[in-house]
Amino acid sequence: MARYFDIHHTPNDVFENVNKRELDLGALNMAILIYLVDKYGIE
């Protein structure tokens, strides 16, 4: 996602310019985070 901010809020900020691998990895990380928070909670 570090490269996303090179185009963030520019005219090139369209879905077609999103790197599929980075999107998949970001979604995976969010899923893991939600799973861990659900399982162990936040204190």
Summary of the structure (lengths in Angstrom):
residues: 43
radius of gyration: 14.0
end to end distance: 27.8
largest distance: 41.2
contacts: 68
relative contact order: 0.12
helix: 67%
strand: 0%
